Amino acid sequence: MKKIKLLLIIALLSFVWNESGACTSAIITGKLTPDGRPLLWKHRDTGEDNNRIEHFKGKKYSFTALVNSPDKGGVVWIGTNSAGFSIMNTASYNLKDDDVKEMDREGELMYDALSECKNIKEFEEFLKNRKKPMGVEANFGVIDADGGAAYFETNNTTYRKIDANDLAIAPEGYLIYTNYSYTGRFNEGMGYIRYQNARDIVTKKAIDKNITPEWIFNSLSRSYYHSLMGINLTDEEFSPEKGSGWVIDQDYIPRKSSTASVIVQGVKPGENPEMTTMWVVLGYPPAGVAIPVWVKAGEELPSVLVKESDSNMNAFACDMALKLKYKTFSIKRGNGGRYMNFPLIYNKSGNGYMQILKSPESKIFTLALPMIENWRREGINKNQVTEFNKIADDLVKSVYKDLLNL
């Protein structure tokens, strides 16, 4: 039976195509977190490998956001501002109902929203008043410091708000989005298997009401569970090490096209919005390390997350994760780019990239969490931010230098 199941898996994966402009995301309301604070998660998939973090001074609010390294400004892909308003997007492929040619302006819209919006109410007005056609077909996930949490399924002229706090819509306390919209054309769009992967995993955890950023990174952005095939590559039963080690990369949450995973941890109503924390993994999430940043810290950011210099716009942490990713996806001829050497990422000996990088990431969480808790009482201490960033930089640089023999 195991041989038959393996042959079926191989047959299904033989019909592979790549969703290079796709993401997996979620809003986890405070009902499911141990501290009652909401989480906004984006696992980014895109054709541009290089991401970094940048701080901006907007029209009304300053903000910190994820950008493509080659971009020259005015475009972001997830971020949070000084009012505690946070936004991200996933591309949707079942909302567009016109023949407008100029599209893909989601990053511009989010840049402007972070610059101008204080909360979800203002974001709705922002969408109503924005010049049409907007040049977007997307699901915009937003949270704010007032307890608001919703997705906005948006096309060139209209939007529909899907409220994560509405028990009739999200009775379990969360919403998951990939690359289709709930109110869009039925059975069109992409990401149905990735949606089910994430839903299966979150539903089991929701019972505990203990969903944290660290859990999301490890259990979603680094999960090799496949709902359709009923396998998990990290389970011994399905371990690729029993064969050649090579697997086809299709419909797992992390894929070759994955370039970042970012979680915004919001605040409870009445708390200081400056305590909104954005946790960032650059590059390929199974080969990356999570580091927190805060808008209040301004340009005081970990050096491994920002551009290395004016002549090198890439971030160190992203470059290193990409080096490991392309060791994993090392075959270039023919269809070889669709195959990954999975034991490099995870193996029974415990020395896969994902396993080795868990240690420095755990140290960063261990250092950051009590510091953040103290700041919630006393306010962010910029000197402590500087000290913390130096420690995080050293941990990240050290582990990558060891892994890559630099």
C-alpha positions, 0 to 999 in steps of 0.5 A, spaced: 500 500 500 505 504 501 508 503 494 502 504 491 501 511 495 508 513 493 506 512 486 500 516 486 504 522 489 509 522 484 503 521 479 500 527 482 506 531 482 508 530 475 503 535 473 506 541 476 506 549 475 508 554 479 504 560 482 510 565 482 505 571 484 501 568 490 501 568 497 498 565 504 496 569 509 491 569 515 488 574 520 488 570 527 484 574 532 485 575 539 480 570 541 486 565 539 492 568 542 495 567 549 495 575 550 489 577 546 493 581 541 491 579 534 496 577 529 496 579 521 500 573 517 503 574 510 507 568 507 509 571 501 511 568 494 513 572 488 518 572 482 522 577 486 527 574 490 530 579 494 526 583 500 528 588 505 525 592 511 525 599 510 522 605 514 518 611 511 516 618 514 509 618 510 504 624 510 500 623 516 504 617 519 511 613 519 511 606 518 516 600 517 514 595 511 517 590 507 519 592 500 523 589 494 530 590 494 530 593 487 524 598 488 526 605 488 520 607 493 513 608 493 511 600 494 510 596 500 508 589 501 506 588 508 507 594 513 505 597 520 505 604 522 505 609 528 498 609 529 498 601 529 494 600 523 497 594 519 496 592 512 498 586 507 495 583 501 494 576 497 493 576 489 486 574 488 484 571 481 477 571 481 475 578 482 476 582 476 470 584 472 473 589 467 478 589 461 483 594 465 490 593 462 494 597 468 494 592 474 498 590 479 498 596 483 497 593 490 504 595 493 502 602 491 496 602 494 498 599 501 504 604 501 499 610 501 494 607 506 500 606 511 502 613 510 495 616 511 490 611 515 489 611 522 484 605 522 480 600 518 474 606 518 479 610 515 482 605 510 474 604 508 474 611 506 481 611 503 478 605 498 472 609 497 475 615 495 481 612 491 482 614 484 478 609 479 480 604 476 485 602 482 489 597 478 488 592 483 485 585 484 487 583 491 485 581 498 487 586 503 488 584 510 488 589 515 488 590 523 488 596 527 490 599 534 482 599 536 481 592 535 479 592 528 481 586 523 478 584 516 480 582 509 477 587 504 476 583 497 478 589 492 478 590 485 478 596 480 472 599 482 469 596 488 471 592 495 467 587 500 469 587 507 470 580 510 470 582 518 474 577 522 471 579 528 464 577 526 462 570 529 457 569 523 463 570 518 469 567 522 466 563 528 473 560 530 476 566 530 480 567 524 480 567 517 485 564 512 486 567 505 490 565 499 489 567 492 482 567 491 476 571 494 470 568 498 465 573 494 469 572 487 467 567 482 466 560 484 472 555 483 476 560 480 483 563 482 489 559 485 491 556 492 486 552 494 490 546 496 495 551 500 488 554 503 486 547 506 493 546 508 493 552 513 486 551 515 487 544 517 493 546 521 490 552 524 484 549 526 487 543 530 491 549 534 485 553 535 483 549 540 489 551 545 487 558 544 495 559 544 497 561 537 503 565 537 508 568 532 513 563 533 508 557 532 506 560 525 513 561 523 514 553 525 508 550 523 505 554 517 511 558 514 515 551 515 510 546 514 511 541 509 504 538 510 500 537 504 492 536 505 490 533 498 496 527 498 495 526 506 502 527 507 507 531 511 515 530 509 517 531 516 514 525 518 518 519 518 513 515 514 513 520 508 521 522 509 524 523 502 530 520 505 527 513 504 528 514 497 533 519 493 531 525 497 529 529 491 521 531 492 517 536 487 515 542 490 508 543 489 502 546 493 506 546 500 505 553 504 513 554 503 515 553 495 521 555 491 517 562 490 517 563 497 521 570 499 519 572 506 514 571 512 512 577 516 507 577 522 504 583 525 503 582 532 498 588 534 495 591 540 489 590 545 484 596 544 487 602 549 494 599 549 500 604 546 500 603 538 507 603 538 508 596 541 505 593 535 511 588 533 513 586 526 516 579 526 520 578 519 523 572 516 527 574 509 528 570 503 526 563 503 522 562 510 525 554 512 532 557 511 531 564 514 531 567 521 525 571 525 527 578 527 522 583 530 522 590 529 518 596 531 516 603 528 517 607 534 525 605 533 525 609 526 531 607 522 534 603 528 533 596 525 537 590 525 543 591 520 541 584 517 534 586 515 536 593 511 540 594 505 547 593 506 549 599 502 547 604 497 551 600 492 548 593 494 540 594 496 540 587 498 539 585 505 544 580 508 539 575 512 535 575 505 542 574 501 544 568 506 537 565 506 537 565 498 544 561 498 541 556 502 535 555 498 538 555 491 543 549 494 536 546 496 533 547 488 540 546 485 538 543 478 537 548 473 536 544 466 530 542 464 524 541 469 530 541 475 528 547 478 521 544 480 525 539 485 528 540 491 533 536 495 529 536 501 534 533 506 538 539 506 532 543 509 530 537 514 533 530 516 533 525 521 540 527 523 537 534 525 542 538 521 538 540 516 538 548 515 531 549 518 533 545 524 540 548 525 537 555 524 531 554 529 537 555 535 538 562 533 531 564 532 529 561 539 534 565 542 531 571 539 524 570 541 527 568 548 531 575 549 525 579 545 519 577 549 520 579 556 523 585 553 517 587 549 513 585 555 517 590 559 516 595 554 508 595 554 508 597 561 514 602 560 514 604 553 520 602 548 527 604 550 531 605 544 537 604 547 535 597 549 532 596 541 540 598 539 543 593 544 537 587 542 539 589 534 546 588 535 545 581 538 540 579 533 545 581 528 551 577 531 546 571 532 544 571 524 551 573 521 554 567 525 549 562 524 549 563 516 557 564 516 558 557 519 552 554 514 555 557 508 563 556 510 564 564 509 
